[in-house]
C-alpha cells in the first residue's frame, strides 16, 4: 500500500488548532496587608419603637385614654400613625383607632400625651384594620 501525501493534508496539519494548557501560578500563601477602621458616632434623637408600643396614652388631664398597639411608618420613613387600642379589658371588647403621630406630645416622664383626647372620643373614631 502506498501512502499519498496531498497538499490538502498538509494544510490541515498546519492549520490544526493548538491547545495550550494554562499554566497555574503557584500560591505560597496570603496575608492582609492593611486594615482601615472608620468609627462614626451616631446620636439617635427620638424614641424607641420598642418602648412606645404597649405604652399607655394619657390626655392632658393625666387620664388614661388608650394604649399604643402599633406604629405605622410612612413611605418617607417617618412614623405617620399610631394605632391606639381603646376600650375593653385585657384586649377583650377593645378596638384599634389610627391617630396621626403629630398629635402626640411627650409627657413629663417620657409618657405619651394626646391633648384633648378622651376614651369616649377615641371610641367614636372608625376602627383601624390592617390591609393584610
N, C-alpha and C positions, 0 to 999 in steps of 0.2 A: 504494500500500500504506500502510496506516495502522498506526502503532506504538501499542501499548496498554501503558500503564504501570500495573501492578496493585500492590496493596498487598503481595502476596507477593514480587514482585520487589524492592520497596523494602526489605522485611525482610531479604532475602538479602544485599542490598548493604550494609546497616547492620551485619548480624551477621557478615559475612565476616571471617575472622581476618586480623589484620595481622601481617606477618612483619617483625620488626626485625632488622637486620643488626648483630651485635655489633661494637662499635667497639673495635679493638685500641688499647691504650695504647702510645705509643712508648717504646722502650727505648733509653736512651742508652749504657748500659754497666753494668758491675758491679764490685764491689770487696769484698774481705774486710775486714770491719770490726774483727775481733779474732781472736786465736788463744789458746787456753788450752792449756798444756802441763802434763801431770801425769807426773812422773817417780817411779817406785817402784822401790826396790831390793829384790830378792828373793834370799835366800840359800837355795840348794838343798842341804839336808843329805841325804846318801845317796851312792849310787853310780850311775854312768852305765851304762845297759844296754849301750851300745856297748863299754865296757871290760870288762864282765863276760862277755859272750858270747865264747866262744873261750878264756876264761881256764882255766888248769889248776887243778884242785881237789886239794888236799893233805889228808891227815889230820893229826891232832895229833902224829904222829911224823915229819912233813915228807915223807911218802912220797906220790907222785903216785897218785891213785885214779881220775881221770877228767878230763873237760873239759866246761865249760858249753856246751851246744849251743843252748839257748833258755831264755827266762824266760816263765812264764805269769802274766799279770796277771788277778787275780780281778775279779769284778763290783764289788767295793768300791774298786778302784783300786790295791790293794796287790799286790805280787808274791807269788803263792801257792805256786808251784812252780818249781824249777829243773830243767830237763831236762838230765841229765848223760849224756854219752857215755862208755861204759866198754868196755874190751877192744879188741881189734883193733889194726890198724896202718894208719895213713893212711886211716881210715874203713872199711877192709875188715874184716869179722868183728866189728864192734862193735855195740852196741845202746844204745838210749836208755832211761833209767830216770827216773822222776819222784821228786824229793826235795823234801820240804817246805822252803820257803825259810827258815823259822825255825830250822832245824837248822844252818845255816851260821854261821860266826863269821869276823870279819875277822882276817886274819893280820897279822904284824908289818910286812910290806911291802905292804900293801893286796892281799894274796892271799886267796883263799877257802879256808877250813879247814872240813872236815867231820869233827868229832871222832869217833873210834871207827870210822870207815869204813875198809874195805879194798876193793881192787878185787874180790876174791872175793865179799865180801858184796854189793856193788853188782850184780855179775853175776847173783847169785841172785834179785834182785828181778824182778818181772814187767816185761816190756818196755812202754814207753810208745808209744802210737800216736795220731797226730793224728786228730781227728774228720773232717776233710775228705778 
